Amino acid sequence: MEELDEMTYSELIREEEHLIDYINTVTEIGGAARTEYRQLDAVQEELEKRSEPP
């Protein structure tokens, strides 16, 4: 996965949506992997940082 600080805000949003969709799909099949949860947490933290006023 591309370094989060190098991704644009819209790329982060797309990555977040992709990870949520993937986790939901895998969970339906038998449980999402911890790696995807960590990636989602990292993406959401980066989004949170960028949405805060400087």
Backbone as JSON, one array per atom type, in Angstrom:
{
  "sequence": "MEELDEMTYSELIREEEHLIDYINTVTEIGGAARTEYRQLDAVQEELEKRSEPP",
  "N": [[0.85, -1.18, 0.0], [0.51, 2.2, -0.81], [2.39, 4.83, 0.74], [0.75, 6.5, 3.31], [0.95, 9.26, 3.83], [1.63, 10.22, 1.38], [-0.56, 10.03, -0.16], [-3.44, 11.51, -1.69], [-6.23, 13.34, -0.3], [-8.65, 12.47, -1.43], [-7.81, 10.01, -2.45], [-7.28, 8.71, -0.06], [-9.88, 8.55, 0.98], [-11.05, 6.84, -0.93], [-9.47, 4.56, -0.47], [-10.18, 3.99, 2.17], [-12.91, 3.35, 1.8], [-12.61, 1.11, 0.15], [-11.23, -0.66, 1.88], [-13.12, -0.99, 3.93], [-15.23, -2.19, 2.49], [-13.89, -4.52, 1.69], [-13.25, -5.71, 4.18], [-15.84, -6.11, 5.17], [-16.79, -7.98, 3.28], [-14.98, -10.14, 3.63], [-15.48, -10.69, 6.29], [-18.07, -11.68, 6.17], [-17.51, -14.06, 4.94], [-15.82, -15.36, 6.74], [-14.35, -13.97, 8.7], [-12.44, -11.1, 9.11], [-9.08, -10.22, 8.3], [-6.49, -9.29, 10.55], [-4.62, -7.52, 9.53], [-5.92, -5.93, 7.6], [-7.68, -4.51, 9.23], [-5.8, -3.01, 10.69], [-4.72, -1.49, 8.6], [-7.0, -0.05, 7.85], [-7.44, 1.42, 10.22], [-5.13, 3.02, 10.18], [-5.51, 4.51, 7.81], [-7.87, 5.87, 8.48], [-6.96, 7.36, 10.67], [-5.13, 9.05, 9.37], [-6.89, 10.46, 7.71], [-8.37, 11.76, 9.68], [-6.39, 13.4, 10.83], [-5.92, 15.13, 8.69], [-8.34, 16.42, 8.43], [-8.53, 18.01, 10.58], [-8.17, 21.34, 11.82], [-5.28, 23.25, 10.9]],
  "CA": [[0.0, 0.0, 0.0], [1.23, 3.46, -0.91], [2.51, 5.54, 2.01], [-0.45, 7.31, 3.53], [1.22, 10.7, 3.74], [1.81, 10.57, -0.03], [-1.86, 9.91, -0.81], [-4.31, 12.67, -1.6], [-7.4, 13.13, 0.56], [-9.62, 11.64, -2.15], [-7.26, 8.66, -2.5], [-7.5, 8.14, 1.27], [-11.3, 8.22, 1.07], [-11.26, 5.62, -1.74], [-8.82, 3.45, 0.23], [-11.03, 3.68, 3.31], [-14.09, 2.65, 1.29], [-12.17, -0.21, -0.32], [-10.93, -1.51, 3.03], [-14.38, -1.31, 4.61], [-15.9, -3.18, 1.65], [-13.13, -5.77, 1.76], [-13.43, -6.27, 5.53], [-17.22, -6.61, 5.25], [-16.88, -9.19, 2.45], [-14.23, -11.21, 4.27], [-16.17, -11.01, 7.54], [-19.19, -12.53, 5.8], [-16.97, -15.37, 4.58], [-15.27, -16.07, 7.89], [-13.55, -13.16, 9.62], [-11.45, -10.24, 8.46], [-7.7, -10.33, 8.78], [-6.05, -8.16, 11.39], [-3.86, -6.57, 8.7], [-6.85, -4.98, 6.99], [-8.14, -3.62, 10.29], [-4.71, -2.06, 10.97], [-4.65, -0.56, 7.48], [-8.15, 0.85, 7.96], [-7.16, 2.34, 11.32], [-4.11, 3.97, 9.73], [-6.14, 5.4, 6.84], [-8.81, 6.74, 9.19], [-6.17, 8.31, 11.46], [-4.61, 10.05, 8.44], [-8.03, 11.31, 7.34], [-8.69, 12.58, 10.84], [-5.35, 14.43, 10.91], [-6.07, 16.11, 7.6], [-9.58, 17.17, 8.55], [-8.39, 18.93, 11.7], [-7.56, 22.62, 11.42], [-3.81, 23.27, 11.13]],
  "C": [[0.89, 1.24, 0.0], [1.29, 4.13, 0.46], [1.35, 6.52, 2.16], [-0.2, 8.8, 3.37], [1.44, 11.17, 2.31], [0.49, 10.51, -0.8], [-2.64, 11.21, -0.67], [-5.5, 12.32, -0.71], [-8.41, 12.22, -0.14], [-9.12, 10.21, -2.3], [-7.45, 7.96, -1.15], [-8.96, 7.72, 1.45], [-11.59, 6.93, 0.28], [-10.65, 4.41, -1.05], [-9.65, 3.03, 1.43], [-12.26, 2.89, 2.86], [-13.74, 1.24, 0.83], [-11.92, -1.15, 0.86], [-12.19, -1.9, 3.78], [-15.15, -2.36, 3.81], [-15.22, -4.53, 1.75], [-13.35, -6.47, 3.11], [-14.85, -6.84, 5.66], [-17.39, -7.9, 4.46], [-16.19, -10.36, 3.14], [-14.91, -11.64, 5.57], [-17.35, -11.93, 7.25], [-18.71, -13.95, 5.51], [-16.41, -16.1, 5.79], [-14.35, -15.28, 8.78], [-12.46, -12.39, 8.9], [-10.09, -10.39, 9.1], [-7.32, -9.09, 9.56], [-5.32, -7.1, 10.57], [-4.78, -5.52, 8.11], [-7.41, -4.02, 8.03], [-7.07, -2.58, 10.64], [-4.59, -1.04, 9.86], [-5.8, 0.44, 7.54], [-7.94, 1.87, 9.08], [-6.17, 3.42, 10.88], [-4.7, 4.98, 8.74], [-7.08, 6.37, 7.55], [-8.08, 7.75, 10.07], [-5.62, 9.42, 10.57], [-5.72, 10.99, 8.0], [-8.39, 12.26, 8.48], [-7.67, 13.72, 10.99], [-5.57, 15.53, 9.89], [-7.35, 16.92, 7.75], [-9.55, 18.13, 9.73], [-7.78, 20.22, 11.22], [-6.06, 22.62, 11.74], [-3.41, 23.97, 12.41]]
}
